[in-house]
Amino acid sequence: MRVVVCLKQVIDPLTPATSLVLDQKAKKIRVGTPAPPVINGFDEQGLEAALRLREADKEAEIVCVSVGEHFNNDVMKRSLAVGADQLILVQDASLDTFDPYPIASALAAVIRQIGGADLVLCGRQGSDWDNALTPYILSDMLGMPLLTLAKRVGVADGKVEIERVLSDGTMTMAATLPAIVTVTSELGTLRMPTVAARLTAARKQPRQIAFAELGAAAASTHPPQVVGLAVPVAGRNCTFIEGADGAAAGARLAETLLHAGTIRLGGER
């Protein structure tokens, strides 16, 4: 069984907002101070799901694929350190985009080039734009069923079965392989590699595939446009309630809350 795990390199979500720079001309978010990127957390959980599947099937092959503008090899090779068999990187400036279509197109082209996959695992969404659209487009391009928000993934008898997270519980879903599954944070964090595994991974080199070789679409017919970027402005108004005594202050507080619409009188509807 071949399991393909889709990874994305992103800005570390723990980067302080004061270190982020809004590039209004390029409509992109940059890191103002040197800071290493990370693998998208949800994608790491997809990789953890793949590693758990291989614990049940020792013959399973895990291939990690990532597409983007540029890569920090030390960051991306963490996938090899924890146990992935192969890491494939597709690097091109056109892949630094808000448009999920060329990302999915490149991923689909890589999967076809390596001979397909029995199971494709993706994170539920990226921590940069939170689009959560790439797996859906990839499912359509590859003609594979898509199961989403998995906290548990199992494979048996040619089928994949997941435990899907709902707002008020879980549900069990299954599909015939090949299939695509998106993994959510409830599955658990990616295991830590050993020191020996890190040293071994450091000597390995990812397989590089040129975007031009894939014949993938460079953009969707009607790509989404980022029209502006802004840092959310958080503010609050504070009103001090004063009164001659506690009863007066309480009455004044009630009047203030009624005027603001926060509370209503008992008979009002």
C-alpha positions in Angstrom: 0.0 0.0 0.0 1.3 3.4 -0.9 0.3 6.3 1.3 0.9 9.8 0.0 1.0 12.6 2.6 0.6 16.2 1.4 2.7 18.6 3.4 2.8 22.4 3.3 5.5 24.7 4.6 4.0 27.6 6.5 5.0 30.5 8.7 5.1 29.3 12.3 1.7 30.1 13.8 3.4 31.0 17.1 5.3 33.8 15.4 4.4 37.0 17.3 2.2 39.3 15.4 4.7 42.1 15.8 7.2 40.1 13.7 4.8 39.8 10.8 4.9 42.3 7.9 2.0 42.9 5.5 3.4 43.2 1.9 0.5 45.2 0.5 2.0 45.3 -3.0 2.4 41.5 -3.3 -0.6 40.9 -1.0 1.4 38.5 1.1 2.4 38.1 4.7 6.1 38.1 5.4 8.2 37.4 8.6 10.1 40.6 9.4 12.7 38.9 11.6 14.5 35.7 10.7 12.5 32.8 11.9 12.4 29.2 10.5 9.1 28.0 8.9 7.3 24.9 10.0 5.3 22.1 8.5 1.6 22.9 8.7 0.4 21.3 12.0 -2.7 19.6 10.5 -0.4 18.0 7.8 1.9 16.7 10.5 -1.1 15.0 12.0 -1.8 13.5 8.5 1.8 12.1 8.6 1.2 10.7 12.1 -1.9 8.9 10.7 0.3 7.4 8.0 2.9 6.2 10.5 0.2 4.5 12.5 -1.1 2.8 9.4 2.3 1.4 8.7 2.5 0.0 12.3 -0.4 -2.2 11.2 1.0 -2.8 7.7 4.8 -3.1 7.7 4.8 -3.1 3.9 3.1 0.3 3.6 5.2 2.9 1.8 4.9 6.6 2.9 5.7 9.3 0.4 5.5 12.9 1.5 4.8 15.5 -1.2 5.1 19.3 -0.9 4.7 22.1 -3.4 5.7 25.7 -2.9 7.9 28.6 -3.8 10.9 27.6 -1.7 11.7 25.2 1.1 13.8 25.0 4.2 15.2 21.5 3.7 16.0 21.0 7.4 12.3 21.7 8.2 10.9 19.5 5.5 13.3 16.6 6.2 11.6 16.1 9.6 9.2 14.0 7.7 12.0 11.6 6.8 13.3 11.7 10.4 10.0 10.4 11.8 9.8 7.6 9.2 8.6 8.7 5.8 10.2 6.6 3.0 10.5 9.5 0.5 10.1 13.3 0.3 9.2 14.9 -3.0 9.4 18.7 -3.4 8.1 20.8 -6.2 9.5 24.3 -6.1 8.2 27.2 -8.3 7.4 30.9 -7.7 3.9 30.4 -9.1 3.1 28.0 -6.2 3.3 30.8 -3.6 -0.3 31.6 -4.1 -3.7 32.0 -2.4 -5.3 30.0 -5.3 -5.7 26.4 -4.2 -6.2 25.2 -7.8 -2.5 25.1 -9.0 -1.5 23.6 -5.6 -4.0 20.7 -6.1 -3.0 20.4 -9.8 0.7 20.1 -8.9 0.0 17.5 -6.1 -2.2 15.5 -8.5 0.5 15.6 -11.2 3.1 14.3 -8.8 0.8 11.5 -7.5 0.2 10.4 -11.1 3.9 10.6 -12.0 4.9 8.3 -9.1 2.3 5.7 -10.2 -0.6 6.7 -8.1 -1.5 6.2 -4.4 -3.8 3.9 -2.5 -4.4 6.5 0.1 -3.8 10.3 0.2 -3.7 12.0 3.6 -4.0 15.8 3.9 -4.4 18.1 6.9 -7.9 19.5 7.3 -6.6 23.0 6.3 -3.5 25.2 6.2 -2.6 27.4 9.1 -1.7 30.3 6.8 -4.9 31.0 4.8 -7.2 28.4 6.3 -8.8 27.8 2.9 -9.3 24.0 3.4 -10.1 23.7 -0.3 -7.1 21.9 -1.8 -8.2 18.3 -0.7 -11.6 18.9 -2.4 -10.0 20.0 -5.6 -7.5 17.1 -5.4 -10.3 14.6 -4.9 -12.0 15.9 -8.1 -8.8 15.8 -10.1 -7.8 12.3 -9.1 -11.3 10.9 -9.1 -11.0 9.7 -5.6 -13.7 9.8 -2.8 -12.9 12.2 0.0 -13.5 11.6 3.7 -12.9 14.7 5.9 -12.1 15.6 9.5 -10.7 12.2 10.6 -9.5 11.7 14.2 -8.8 8.0 13.4 -7.9 6.3 10.2 -7.9 2.6 9.5 -7.4 0.5 6.4 -8.6 -3.1 5.9 -10.0 -5.2 3.1 -9.4 -2.6 0.4 -11.3 0.1 2.3 -10.4 3.1 4.5 -12.5 3.7 7.5 -12.4 6.9 9.6 -13.9 8.3 12.8 -15.1 11.7 11.7 -15.3 14.6 14.2 -18.7 16.4 14.5 -19.6 19.4 16.6 -21.6 17.1 19.0 -19.8 13.8 18.7 -18.3 11.5 16.0 -19.5 9.4 13.1 -17.9 6.5 11.2 -17.4 6.7 7.5 -15.8 4.4 4.9 -14.8 4.4 1.3 -13.2 2.0 -1.2 -9.5 2.6 -1.9 -8.0 4.6 -3.5 -9.3 7.5 -1.4 -8.4 10.9 0.1 -8.7 11.6 3.8 -8.3 14.9 5.7 -7.0 14.7 9.2 -7.9 16.9 12.1 -6.1 17.8 15.3 -8.0 15.3 17.5 -5.9 12.5 15.9 -2.9 13.7 18.0 0.5 15.3 17.4 3.3 14.0 15.3 5.7 11.8 17.1 9.2 13.1 17.9 12.1 11.6 15.9 15.1 10.0 17.7 18.5 11.6 17.5 19.8 8.8 15.4 16.8 9.2 13.0 17.5 13.0 12.7 21.2 12.3 11.8 20.1 9.7 9.2 17.6 12.1 7.7 20.1 14.9 7.6 22.2 12.8 5.1 19.2 12.1 2.8 18.2 14.5 0.0 14.6 15.1 -1.0 13.6 14.3 -4.6 13.2 17.6 -6.5 10.7 17.7 -9.4 10.5 20.9 -11.6 7.0 22.3 -11.9 7.4 22.7 -15.6 7.9 18.9 -15.9 4.5 18.1 -14.4 2.3 19.8 -17.0 0.1 21.1 -14.1 -2.2 24.0 -14.4 -0.6 27.3 -13.4 -3.9 28.9 -12.2 -7.6 28.3 -12.1 -9.9 29.8 -14.7 -11.2 32.4 -12.3 -8.6 32.5 -9.5 -9.5 34.1 -6.2 -8.0 37.5 -5.6 -6.6 39.0 -2.4 -7.8 42.6 -2.4 -6.3 43.7 0.9 -4.5 42.6 4.1 -5.0 44.1 7.5 -4.1 43.3 11.1 -7.2 42.9 13.2 -7.7 45.9 15.5 -8.8 44.8 18.9 -10.3 47.4 21.2 -12.7 47.8 24.0 -14.6 50.6 25.8 -14.6 50.6 29.5 -17.2 52.4 31.6 -16.7 53.0 35.3 -19.9 52.8 37.2 -20.0 55.1 40.2 -22.7 55.8 42.8 -23.1 57.1 46.3 -23.4 53.6 47.6 -23.8 50.0 46.4 -27.5 50.3 45.6 -27.0 53.5 43.6 -24.1 52.0 41.7 -26.2 48.9 41.0 -29.1 50.9 39.7 -26.7 52.9 37.5 -25.2 49.6 36.2 -28.7 48.3 35.3 -29.5 51.5 33.4 -26.2 51.2 31.5 -26.8 47.6 30.5 -30.4 48.3 29.5 -29.3 51.2 27.3 -26.6 49.0 25.7 -29.2 46.2 25.0 -27.2 43.7 27.0 -30.1 43.0 29.3 -33.9 43.4 29.1 -36.6 43.9 31.6 -38.5 40.8 32.6 -41.6 41.6 30.7 -39.9 42.6 27.5 -39.6 40.4 24.4 
